[in-house]
Amino acid sequence: MKPGLTHFDSQGNAVMVDVSAKDITVRMAQAKGHILVTKETLSLIRQGTVQKGDVLGVARIAGIMAAKKTAELIPLCHPLLFDSCTIDFTLHEKTSPGDTAKGYIEAICTVRLSGKTGAEIEALTGVSVALLTIYDMCKALDRGMVLGDIRLWEKSGGKSGHFLRERPQGSG
């Protein structure tokens, strides 16, 4: 594939990429992001005592549903048939070594499929909506929550091959 913007034709018109000549390959995309919350909010989520219910359970389903509907949200995305889509969460008590006021929840969306195009946008959509759902369910407790660092973490399959985001030095 030649480098450049693929969603424009020679006249500069927006187009859906023609994938008819591409081979079907096994593909995976993983996106990550986080939401910064107060320690109190994190504790309530961990205990499952947020008044609206199971925050992470609802956020997981919302993220999976959003990933599946990405082609309805992003105009030039191809509709994809997933083999699997998962949303996982990790709760962190601190944002930095001396921090005592905040924690964060990391969300990871992983999409796997056999197809002619990748699932990066689907994974990014899934993680974004999962985090937005956490915000929605907890906004009465913590209006200062911050969503951040939403990024493609890894992808494999297809002509462009494997991508793995480099970890900053000193991180696990």
PyMOL CGO cylinders between C-alpha atoms (Angstrom):
from pymol import cmd
from pymol.cgo import CYLINDER

trace = [
    CYLINDER, 0.00, 0.00, 0.00, 1.43, 3.37, -0.96, 0.3, 1, 1, 1, 1, 1, 1,
    CYLINDER, 1.43, 3.37, -0.96, 1.71, 5.92, 1.85, 0.3, 1, 1, 1, 1, 1, 1,
    CYLINDER, 1.71, 5.92, 1.85, -0.77, 8.77, 2.07, 0.3, 1, 1, 1, 1, 1, 1,
    CYLINDER, -0.77, 8.77, 2.07, -4.37, 9.41, 2.89, 0.3, 1, 1, 1, 1, 1, 1,
    CYLINDER, -4.37, 9.41, 2.89, -6.48, 6.49, 1.69, 0.3, 1, 1, 1, 1, 1, 1,
    CYLINDER, -6.48, 6.49, 1.69, -9.93, 7.99, 2.14, 0.3, 1, 1, 1, 1, 1, 1,
    CYLINDER, -9.93, 7.99, 2.14, -9.62, 10.47, -0.76, 0.3, 1, 1, 1, 1, 1, 1,
    CYLINDER, -9.62, 10.47, -0.76, -9.76, 9.88, -4.49, 0.3, 1, 1, 1, 1, 1, 1,
    CYLINDER, -9.76, 9.88, -4.49, -7.57, 11.66, -7.07, 0.3, 1, 1, 1, 1, 1, 1,
    CYLINDER, -7.57, 11.66, -7.07, -9.98, 14.62, -7.11, 0.3, 1, 1, 1, 1, 1, 1,
    CYLINDER, -9.98, 14.62, -7.11, -9.90, 15.00, -3.33, 0.3, 1, 1, 1, 1, 1, 1,
    CYLINDER, -9.90, 15.00, -3.33, -13.35, 13.53, -2.71, 0.3, 1, 1, 1, 1, 1, 1,
    CYLINDER, -13.35, 13.53, -2.71, -13.92, 11.50, 0.44, 0.3, 1, 1, 1, 1, 1, 1,
    CYLINDER, -13.92, 11.50, 0.44, -14.40, 7.81, -0.42, 0.3, 1, 1, 1, 1, 1, 1,
    CYLINDER, -14.40, 7.81, -0.42, -14.67, 4.48, 1.32, 0.3, 1, 1, 1, 1, 1, 1,
    CYLINDER, -14.67, 4.48, 1.32, -11.51, 2.49, 0.64, 0.3, 1, 1, 1, 1, 1, 1,
    CYLINDER, -11.51, 2.49, 0.64, -12.03, -0.37, -1.81, 0.3, 1, 1, 1, 1, 1, 1,
    CYLINDER, -12.03, -0.37, -1.81, -10.83, -3.52, -0.03, 0.3, 1, 1, 1, 1, 1, 1,
    CYLINDER, -10.83, -3.52, -0.03, -12.13, -6.00, -2.62, 0.3, 1, 1, 1, 1, 1, 1,
    CYLINDER, -12.13, -6.00, -2.62, -8.62, -6.99, -3.79, 0.3, 1, 1, 1, 1, 1, 1,
    CYLINDER, -8.62, -6.99, -3.79, -7.27, -7.50, -0.26, 0.3, 1, 1, 1, 1, 1, 1,
    CYLINDER, -7.27, -7.50, -0.26, -6.76, -10.93, 1.25, 0.3, 1, 1, 1, 1, 1, 1,
    CYLINDER, -6.76, -10.93, 1.25, -8.65, -12.03, 4.33, 0.3, 1, 1, 1, 1, 1, 1,
    CYLINDER, -8.65, -12.03, 4.33, -6.22, -12.24, 7.25, 0.3, 1, 1, 1, 1, 1, 1,
    CYLINDER, -6.22, -12.24, 7.25, -6.51, -12.67, 11.00, 0.3, 1, 1, 1, 1, 1, 1,
    CYLINDER, -6.51, -12.67, 11.00, -6.41, -9.22, 12.58, 0.3, 1, 1, 1, 1, 1, 1,
    CYLINDER, -6.41, -9.22, 12.58, -6.27, -7.84, 16.10, 0.3, 1, 1, 1, 1, 1, 1,
    CYLINDER, -6.27, -7.84, 16.10, -6.43, -4.31, 17.43, 0.3, 1, 1, 1, 1, 1, 1,
    CYLINDER, -6.43, -4.31, 17.43, -6.08, -3.20, 21.03, 0.3, 1, 1, 1, 1, 1, 1,
    CYLINDER, -6.08, -3.20, 21.03, -6.73, 0.30, 22.38, 0.3, 1, 1, 1, 1, 1, 1,
    CYLINDER, -6.73, 0.30, 22.38, -6.22, 1.69, 25.86, 0.3, 1, 1, 1, 1, 1, 1,
    CYLINDER, -6.22, 1.69, 25.86, -7.38, 4.73, 27.77, 0.3, 1, 1, 1, 1, 1, 1,
    CYLINDER, -7.38, 4.73, 27.77, -8.09, 5.82, 31.32, 0.3, 1, 1, 1, 1, 1, 1,
    CYLINDER, -8.09, 5.82, 31.32, -10.37, 7.91, 33.48, 0.3, 1, 1, 1, 1, 1, 1,
    CYLINDER, -10.37, 7.91, 33.48, -9.01, 9.84, 36.45, 0.3, 1, 1, 1, 1, 1, 1,
    CYLINDER, -9.01, 9.84, 36.45, -11.36, 9.66, 39.47, 0.3, 1, 1, 1, 1, 1, 1,
    CYLINDER, -11.36, 9.66, 39.47, -11.32, 10.54, 43.15, 0.3, 1, 1, 1, 1, 1, 1,
    CYLINDER, -11.32, 10.54, 43.15, -10.29, 7.85, 45.63, 0.3, 1, 1, 1, 1, 1, 1,
    CYLINDER, -10.29, 7.85, 45.63, -13.87, 7.84, 46.98, 0.3, 1, 1, 1, 1, 1, 1,
    CYLINDER, -13.87, 7.84, 46.98, -15.33, 7.19, 43.52, 0.3, 1, 1, 1, 1, 1, 1,
    CYLINDER, -15.33, 7.19, 43.52, -12.76, 4.47, 42.86, 0.3, 1, 1, 1, 1, 1, 1,
    CYLINDER, -12.76, 4.47, 42.86, -13.63, 2.82, 46.18, 0.3, 1, 1, 1, 1, 1, 1,
    CYLINDER, -13.63, 2.82, 46.18, -17.37, 2.85, 45.43, 0.3, 1, 1, 1, 1, 1, 1,
    CYLINDER, -17.37, 2.85, 45.43, -16.78, 1.36, 41.98, 0.3, 1, 1, 1, 1, 1, 1,
    CYLINDER, -16.78, 1.36, 41.98, -14.51, -1.34, 43.45, 0.3, 1, 1, 1, 1, 1, 1,
    CYLINDER, -14.51, -1.34, 43.45, -17.12, -2.21, 46.13, 0.3, 1, 1, 1, 1, 1, 1,
    CYLINDER, -17.12, -2.21, 46.13, -19.97, -2.19, 43.61, 0.3, 1, 1, 1, 1, 1, 1,
    CYLINDER, -19.97, -2.19, 43.61, -21.95, 0.32, 45.70, 0.3, 1, 1, 1, 1, 1, 1,
    CYLINDER, -21.95, 0.32, 45.70, -22.46, 3.13, 43.16, 0.3, 1, 1, 1, 1, 1, 1,
    CYLINDER, -22.46, 3.13, 43.16, -26.17, 3.96, 43.28, 0.3, 1, 1, 1, 1, 1, 1,
    CYLINDER, -26.17, 3.96, 43.28, -26.66, 3.43, 39.51, 0.3, 1, 1, 1, 1, 1, 1,
    CYLINDER, -26.66, 3.43, 39.51, -25.37, -0.16, 39.71, 0.3, 1, 1, 1, 1, 1, 1,
    CYLINDER, -25.37, -0.16, 39.71, -22.46, -2.20, 38.37, 0.3, 1, 1, 1, 1, 1, 1,
    CYLINDER, -22.46, -2.20, 38.37, -20.40, 0.57, 36.76, 0.3, 1, 1, 1, 1, 1, 1,
    CYLINDER, -20.40, 0.57, 36.76, -17.76, -1.64, 35.14, 0.3, 1, 1, 1, 1, 1, 1,
    CYLINDER, -17.76, -1.64, 35.14, -20.27, -4.26, 33.97, 0.3, 1, 1, 1, 1, 1, 1,
    CYLINDER, -20.27, -4.26, 33.97, -22.40, -1.62, 32.25, 0.3, 1, 1, 1, 1, 1, 1,
    CYLINDER, -22.40, -1.62, 32.25, -19.29, 0.12, 30.82, 0.3, 1, 1, 1, 1, 1, 1,
    CYLINDER, -19.29, 0.12, 30.82, -18.04, -3.21, 29.42, 0.3, 1, 1, 1, 1, 1, 1,
    CYLINDER, -18.04, -3.21, 29.42, -21.32, -3.89, 27.60, 0.3, 1, 1, 1, 1, 1, 1,
    CYLINDER, -21.32, -3.89, 27.60, -21.50, -0.27, 26.33, 0.3, 1, 1, 1, 1, 1, 1,
    CYLINDER, -21.50, -0.27, 26.33, -17.95, -0.47, 24.98, 0.3, 1, 1, 1, 1, 1, 1,
    CYLINDER, -17.95, -0.47, 24.98, -18.57, -3.75, 23.18, 0.3, 1, 1, 1, 1, 1, 1,
    CYLINDER, -18.57, -3.75, 23.18, -21.83, -2.43, 21.70, 0.3, 1, 1, 1, 1, 1, 1,
    CYLINDER, -21.83, -2.43, 21.70, -20.10, 0.75, 20.52, 0.3, 1, 1, 1, 1, 1, 1,
    CYLINDER, -20.10, 0.75, 20.52, -17.22, -1.16, 18.91, 0.3, 1, 1, 1, 1, 1, 1,
    CYLINDER, -17.22, -1.16, 18.91, -19.75, -3.26, 16.97, 0.3, 1, 1, 1, 1, 1, 1,
    CYLINDER, -19.75, -3.26, 16.97, -21.54, -0.10, 15.76, 0.3, 1, 1, 1, 1, 1, 1,
    CYLINDER, -21.54, -0.10, 15.76, -18.44, 1.87, 14.72, 0.3, 1, 1, 1, 1, 1, 1,
    CYLINDER, -18.44, 1.87, 14.72, -19.40, 1.82, 11.03, 0.3, 1, 1, 1, 1, 1, 1,
    CYLINDER, -19.40, 1.82, 11.03, -22.64, 3.60, 11.96, 0.3, 1, 1, 1, 1, 1, 1,
    CYLINDER, -22.64, 3.60, 11.96, -20.69, 6.36, 13.74, 0.3, 1, 1, 1, 1, 1, 1,
    CYLINDER, -20.69, 6.36, 13.74, -17.61, 6.89, 11.55, 0.3, 1, 1, 1, 1, 1, 1,
    CYLINDER, -17.61, 6.89, 11.55, -18.79, 7.55, 7.98, 0.3, 1, 1, 1, 1, 1, 1,
    CYLINDER, -18.79, 7.55, 7.98, -16.11, 5.73, 5.95, 0.3, 1, 1, 1, 1, 1, 1,
    CYLINDER, -16.11, 5.73, 5.95, -15.51, 2.70, 8.20, 0.3, 1, 1, 1, 1, 1, 1,
    CYLINDER, -15.51, 2.70, 8.20, -16.36, -0.72, 6.83, 0.3, 1, 1, 1, 1, 1, 1,
    CYLINDER, -16.36, -0.72, 6.83, -18.87, -2.80, 8.82, 0.3, 1, 1, 1, 1, 1, 1,
    CYLINDER, -18.87, -2.80, 8.82, -16.90, -5.65, 10.38, 0.3, 1, 1, 1, 1, 1, 1,
    CYLINDER, -16.90, -5.65, 10.38, -17.82, -9.07, 11.72, 0.3, 1, 1, 1, 1, 1, 1,
    CYLINDER, -17.82, -9.07, 11.72, -15.87, -9.64, 14.93, 0.3, 1, 1, 1, 1, 1, 1,
    CYLINDER, -15.87, -9.64, 14.93, -14.60, -12.98, 16.13, 0.3, 1, 1, 1, 1, 1, 1,
    CYLINDER, -14.60, -12.98, 16.13, -14.32, -11.41, 19.60, 0.3, 1, 1, 1, 1, 1, 1,
    CYLINDER, -14.32, -11.41, 19.60, -14.40, -8.09, 21.40, 0.3, 1, 1, 1, 1, 1, 1,
    CYLINDER, -14.40, -8.09, 21.40, -13.40, -7.65, 25.04, 0.3, 1, 1, 1, 1, 1, 1,
    CYLINDER, -13.40, -7.65, 25.04, -13.22, -4.71, 27.41, 0.3, 1, 1, 1, 1, 1, 1,
    CYLINDER, -13.22, -4.71, 27.41, -11.05, -5.13, 30.49, 0.3, 1, 1, 1, 1, 1, 1,
    CYLINDER, -11.05, -5.13, 30.49, -10.51, -2.75, 33.39, 0.3, 1, 1, 1, 1, 1, 1,
    CYLINDER, -10.51, -2.75, 33.39, -7.70, -2.27, 35.87, 0.3, 1, 1, 1, 1, 1, 1,
    CYLINDER, -7.70, -2.27, 35.87, -8.24, -0.05, 38.92, 0.3, 1, 1, 1, 1, 1, 1,
    CYLINDER, -8.24, -0.05, 38.92, -5.22, 1.95, 40.10, 0.3, 1, 1, 1, 1, 1, 1,
    CYLINDER, -5.22, 1.95, 40.10, -5.10, 3.59, 43.54, 0.3, 1, 1, 1, 1, 1, 1,
    CYLINDER, -5.10, 3.59, 43.54, -2.59, 6.31, 42.63, 0.3, 1, 1, 1, 1, 1, 1,
    CYLINDER, -2.59, 6.31, 42.63, -1.75, 8.46, 39.64, 0.3, 1, 1, 1, 1, 1, 1,
    CYLINDER, -1.75, 8.46, 39.64, 1.79, 9.12, 40.91, 0.3, 1, 1, 1, 1, 1, 1,
    CYLINDER, 1.79, 9.12, 40.91, 3.92, 7.91, 43.86, 0.3, 1, 1, 1, 1, 1, 1,
    CYLINDER, 3.92, 7.91, 43.86, 2.92, 10.73, 46.25, 0.3, 1, 1, 1, 1, 1, 1,
    CYLINDER, 2.92, 10.73, 46.25, -0.71, 11.04, 45.15, 0.3, 1, 1, 1, 1, 1, 1,
    CYLINDER, -0.71, 11.04, 45.15, -3.35, 10.42, 47.83, 0.3, 1, 1, 1, 1, 1, 1,
    CYLINDER, -3.35, 10.42, 47.83, -6.36, 12.18, 46.29, 0.3, 1, 1, 1, 1, 1, 1,
    CYLINDER, -6.36, 12.18, 46.29, -6.83, 10.50, 42.91, 0.3, 1, 1, 1, 1, 1, 1,
    CYLINDER, -6.83, 10.50, 42.91, -6.86, 7.11, 41.28, 0.3, 1, 1, 1, 1, 1, 1,
    CYLINDER, -6.86, 7.11, 41.28, -7.68, 5.95, 37.79, 0.3, 1, 1, 1, 1, 1, 1,
    CYLINDER, -7.68, 5.95, 37.79, -9.33, 3.18, 35.86, 0.3, 1, 1, 1, 1, 1, 1,
    CYLINDER, -9.33, 3.18, 35.86, -7.57, 1.86, 32.78, 0.3, 1, 1, 1, 1, 1, 1,
    CYLINDER, -7.57, 1.86, 32.78, -9.78, 0.40, 30.05, 0.3, 1, 1, 1, 1, 1, 1,
    CYLINDER, -9.78, 0.40, 30.05, -8.49, -1.93, 27.34, 0.3, 1, 1, 1, 1, 1, 1,
    CYLINDER, -8.49, -1.93, 27.34, -10.56, -2.90, 24.30, 0.3, 1, 1, 1, 1, 1, 1,
    CYLINDER, -10.56, -2.90, 24.30, -9.34, -5.82, 22.17, 0.3, 1, 1, 1, 1, 1, 1,
    CYLINDER, -9.34, -5.82, 22.17, -11.01, -6.71, 18.87, 0.3, 1, 1, 1, 1, 1, 1,
    CYLINDER, -11.01, -6.71, 18.87, -10.19, -9.84, 16.86, 0.3, 1, 1, 1, 1, 1, 1,
    CYLINDER, -10.19, -9.84, 16.86, -11.51, -10.77, 13.43, 0.3, 1, 1, 1, 1, 1, 1,
    CYLINDER, -11.51, -10.77, 13.43, -10.76, -12.42, 10.12, 0.3, 1, 1, 1, 1, 1, 1,
    CYLINDER, -10.76, -12.42, 10.12, -11.23, -9.85, 7.40, 0.3, 1, 1, 1, 1, 1, 1,
    CYLINDER, -11.23, -9.85, 7.40, -9.90, -7.52, 4.73, 0.3, 1, 1, 1, 1, 1, 1,
    CYLINDER, -9.90, -7.52, 4.73, -9.47, -4.45, 6.94, 0.3, 1, 1, 1, 1, 1, 1,
    CYLINDER, -9.47, -4.45, 6.94, -8.31, -3.80, 10.47, 0.3, 1, 1, 1, 1, 1, 1,
    CYLINDER, -8.31, -3.80, 10.47, -10.24, -2.98, 13.62, 0.3, 1, 1, 1, 1, 1, 1,
    CYLINDER, -10.24, -2.98, 13.62, -8.23, -0.08, 15.06, 0.3, 1, 1, 1, 1, 1, 1,
    CYLINDER, -8.23, -0.08, 15.06, -11.12, 2.40, 14.96, 0.3, 1, 1, 1, 1, 1, 1,
    CYLINDER, -11.12, 2.40, 14.96, -13.45, -0.18, 16.49, 0.3, 1, 1, 1, 1, 1, 1,
    CYLINDER, -13.45, -0.18, 16.49, -11.07, -0.76, 19.43, 0.3, 1, 1, 1, 1, 1, 1,
    CYLINDER, -11.07, -0.76, 19.43, -10.65, 3.00, 19.94, 0.3, 1, 1, 1, 1, 1, 1,
    CYLINDER, -10.65, 3.00, 19.94, -14.42, 3.49, 19.83, 0.3, 1, 1, 1, 1, 1, 1,
    CYLINDER, -14.42, 3.49, 19.83, -14.98, 0.66, 22.31, 0.3, 1, 1, 1, 1, 1, 1,
    CYLINDER, -14.98, 0.66, 22.31, -12.52, 2.01, 24.87, 0.3, 1, 1, 1, 1, 1, 1,
    CYLINDER, -12.52, 2.01, 24.87, -13.84, 5.58, 24.46, 0.3, 1, 1, 1, 1, 1, 1,
    CYLINDER, -13.84, 5.58, 24.46, -17.47, 4.62, 25.05, 0.3, 1, 1, 1, 1, 1, 1,
    CYLINDER, -17.47, 4.62, 25.05, -16.55, 2.37, 27.99, 0.3, 1, 1, 1, 1, 1, 1,
    CYLINDER, -16.55, 2.37, 27.99, -14.83, 5.35, 29.65, 0.3, 1, 1, 1, 1, 1, 1,
    CYLINDER, -14.83, 5.35, 29.65, -17.70, 7.71, 28.80, 0.3, 1, 1, 1, 1, 1, 1,
    CYLINDER, -17.70, 7.71, 28.80, -20.09, 5.23, 30.42, 0.3, 1, 1, 1, 1, 1, 1,
    CYLINDER, -20.09, 5.23, 30.42, -18.05, 5.26, 33.63, 0.3, 1, 1, 1, 1, 1, 1,
    CYLINDER, -18.05, 5.26, 33.63, -18.27, 9.06, 33.58, 0.3, 1, 1, 1, 1, 1, 1,
    CYLINDER, -18.27, 9.06, 33.58, -22.03, 8.95, 33.01, 0.3, 1, 1, 1, 1, 1, 1,
    CYLINDER, -22.03, 8.95, 33.01, -22.66, 6.48, 35.82, 0.3, 1, 1, 1, 1, 1, 1,
    CYLINDER, -22.66, 6.48, 35.82, -20.46, 8.35, 38.33, 0.3, 1, 1, 1, 1, 1, 1,
    CYLINDER, -20.46, 8.35, 38.33, -20.98, 12.02, 37.42, 0.3, 1, 1, 1, 1, 1, 1,
    CYLINDER, -20.98, 12.02, 37.42, -23.22, 12.67, 40.44, 0.3, 1, 1, 1, 1, 1, 1,
    CYLINDER, -23.22, 12.67, 40.44, -20.30, 11.60, 42.68, 0.3, 1, 1, 1, 1, 1, 1,
    CYLINDER, -20.30, 11.60, 42.68, -17.38, 13.15, 40.81, 0.3, 1, 1, 1, 1, 1, 1,
    CYLINDER, -17.38, 13.15, 40.81, -17.86, 15.81, 38.14, 0.3, 1, 1, 1, 1, 1, 1,
    CYLINDER, -17.86, 15.81, 38.14, -14.09, 16.35, 37.99, 0.3, 1, 1, 1, 1, 1, 1,
    CYLINDER, -14.09, 16.35, 37.99, -13.33, 13.02, 36.29, 0.3, 1, 1, 1, 1, 1, 1,
    CYLINDER, -13.33, 13.02, 36.29, -10.97, 13.28, 33.32, 0.3, 1, 1, 1, 1, 1, 1,
    CYLINDER, -10.97, 13.28, 33.32, -10.77, 10.91, 30.36, 0.3, 1, 1, 1, 1, 1, 1,
    CYLINDER, -10.77, 10.91, 30.36, -7.34, 10.64, 28.79, 0.3, 1, 1, 1, 1, 1, 1,
    CYLINDER, -7.34, 10.64, 28.79, -4.56, 8.93, 26.95, 0.3, 1, 1, 1, 1, 1, 1,
    CYLINDER, -4.56, 8.93, 26.95, -6.86, 7.09, 24.55, 0.3, 1, 1, 1, 1, 1, 1,
    CYLINDER, -6.86, 7.09, 24.55, -4.57, 5.43, 22.02, 0.3, 1, 1, 1, 1, 1, 1,
    CYLINDER, -4.57, 5.43, 22.02, -4.00, 2.45, 19.79, 0.3, 1, 1, 1, 1, 1, 1,
    CYLINDER, -4.00, 2.45, 19.79, -1.79, 0.14, 21.80, 0.3, 1, 1, 1, 1, 1, 1,
    CYLINDER, -1.79, 0.14, 21.80, -1.25, -2.75, 19.41, 0.3, 1, 1, 1, 1, 1, 1,
    CYLINDER, -1.25, -2.75, 19.41, -2.45, -4.11, 16.08, 0.3, 1, 1, 1, 1, 1, 1,
    CYLINDER, -2.45, -4.11, 16.08, -1.56, -7.12, 14.01, 0.3, 1, 1, 1, 1, 1, 1,
    CYLINDER, -1.56, -7.12, 14.01, -2.53, -8.63, 10.68, 0.3, 1, 1, 1, 1, 1, 1,
    CYLINDER, -2.53, -8.63, 10.68, -2.94, -7.19, 7.24, 0.3, 1, 1, 1, 1, 1, 1,
    CYLINDER, -2.94, -7.19, 7.24, -0.40, -5.76, 4.85, 0.3, 1, 1, 1, 1, 1, 1,
    CYLINDER, -0.40, -5.76, 4.85, 1.00, -3.16, 7.27, 0.3, 1, 1, 1, 1, 1, 1,
    CYLINDER, 1.00, -3.16, 7.27, 1.87, -5.90, 9.78, 0.3, 1, 1, 1, 1, 1, 1,
    CYLINDER, 1.87, -5.90, 9.78, 2.42, -5.58, 13.50, 0.3, 1, 1, 1, 1, 1, 1,
    CYLINDER, 2.42, -5.58, 13.50, 2.38, -2.34, 15.50, 0.3, 1, 1, 1, 1, 1, 1,
    CYLINDER, 2.38, -2.34, 15.50, 3.16, -2.14, 19.22, 0.3, 1, 1, 1, 1, 1, 1,
    CYLINDER, 3.16, -2.14, 19.22, 3.29, 1.23, 20.95, 0.3, 1, 1, 1, 1, 1, 1,
    CYLINDER, 3.29, 1.23, 20.95, 6.63, 1.81, 22.60, 0.3, 1, 1, 1, 1, 1, 1,
    CYLINDER, 6.63, 1.81, 22.60, 6.45, 2.02, 26.36, 0.3, 1, 1, 1, 1, 1, 1,
    CYLINDER, 6.45, 2.02, 26.36, 8.05, 5.10, 27.92, 0.3, 1, 1, 1, 1, 1, 1,
    CYLINDER, 8.05, 5.10, 27.92, 11.30, 4.37, 29.75, 0.3, 1, 1, 1, 1, 1, 1,
    CYLINDER, 11.30, 4.37, 29.75, 10.75, 3.41, 33.36, 0.3, 1, 1, 1, 1, 1, 1,
    CYLINDER, 10.75, 3.41, 33.36, 7.20, 2.09, 32.78, 0.3, 1, 1, 1, 1, 1, 1,
    CYLINDER, 7.20, 2.09, 32.78, 6.19, -1.52, 33.26, 0.3, 1, 1, 1, 1, 1, 1,
]
cmd.load_cgo(trace, "trace")
